[in-house]
Amino acid sequence: MARRRVIKPGEERRADLLDAALAVFAERGVDEATVSDITTRADVAKGTFYLYFPSKDHLVAALWERYVNGFLDLAGKALADPTAAGALTALLERLIDHAVAHADLHRIVYGSADARALALCREIDQRVVEVIAEAIRRGVDAGALRPCDPAAFANVVYHGAPGTLDEALAGGAPYGRDEVVATARRIIVDVLAPRP
């Protein structure tokens, strides 16, 4: 008996492929997973994959982009008034909590993705760094934050705190989420908060 074809909107089909890939990557790793594994899990023909992604690396980058877009949504709310160090610490805490909620994706991407996929992910990360740097720039211009190099500080915040957290989540560190948040908060306040 022939299988009945299910017609879905393009974005829904793309989301199905992303969800299937995440599950397959968690089971087999990015290197070992095949496009056939992903399309079988998503219940689509192999050719459908290539309608949405030129390669498996691009699919990994699309998973990361979905993660980053979720964080950017959170960032918009946290940075509604980025004229104080408190807004940045709130943003950092949201970043860390978002990373904790997506710890499996972090492990998949940074534990088994190849260099091309990682390069695509770094390009996507730059959007978050730019949002943080712009918030710092506005705070400095308003006189609410001490002068610093916004781009450098944004990179330290974005890559440092989640990277430190990844180590804790992997079980290789004697600290956890609360210690990472507290330390990052102290760094932000010490560097950016105006002196009384």
PyMOL commands that set and color helices and strands:
alter all, ss='L'
color gray80, all
select helices_A, chain A and resi 10-28+35-42+46-52+56-78+85-101+103-112+115-141+150-169+177-192
alter helices_A, ss='H'
color red, helices_A
deselect
rebuild
show_as cartoon
